[in-house]
């Protein structure tokens, strides 16, 4: 394998931080939730708001089509996300969040 | 400087009786499904409405308000001649001029009362109830008739499934009178004018539009504090609330508010929206009338009220039921 293998490059930049970096990467900031923590927390919210079984709240699921979450429940989810993660999801952004994975990404990049 | 005199007001104000008018024509979700792309399951799960009343042409805002007001006067034990203040809370008058309260008072035989309309969206009746109680306590009125009347269907595109399933017509009223014991608590009222476009008739349109998610978010996150403060200022807590009667906008909002307030199991929650739809400023007096008629609420019960809507406006208060 050469160092120019694109898969290798992607793998390195997303899973490891540069050795000896002065500033820790976002992923290592202890005040931020990890992807797993966000998914688990979102699962709890989905169960509370819409009665979705935690095992069903996987990233590829569509809120509307797969989990039967309607537009008003999406508002409740947004409110609960703000309470839990301190991340506000405005109504115009809420419209772009179609899947559980979209919500996880939004929280991750805005926390 | 000349010192002006002020009248001696009453120690408190209380509601003496309610009256209501529900339009004759009942419109079910199945009826609506025949004229637009909607269905009973969708409407019930989103807003909790099973049916609503739509006024016929002869059921004008004035006629419905007179009917409700007349019943409230009869229930109060007073005569029309005793009333000296008439308030009509409405957001759907047929014309801007004149206000309708003087004409309603005239038709009821109330002689030359102070009379004016209040447009505070769906919070109108709670605003007007507070204005009436304050007038009585300050001595500028002795007995007030407070009506909430709406013909929202006049301002709703009845082919628009987003709003036609929600808005409806009707009138409710109460007579408020001076009393030694305060039985209407102080209103906690306010407005969020930055959200003025959330419920509005858009430019060049005749029907209302509503930003459903924005209003839902506002109602379920901002108004619990209003209700808590209304209880605090009246000197009661959730455990004292016998009846919770918020504006009937959406059953899910009602249930969420009740849950967040941690009201006791025994508290009767007004769910008049199920059969009446959203009647804006008529909804709180219509809901209270229904609960008193059915016996679910009783004389002496402590009721927590909340109006909220276009503006956006809100007003909460605690009252003792007649």
Interface residues (C-beta under 8 A of the other chain):
Chain A: X70 X71 X72 X74 X75 X76 X78 X79 X91 X94
Chain B: X45 X46 X211 X212 X213 X214 X216 X217 X220 X221 X250 X252 X256
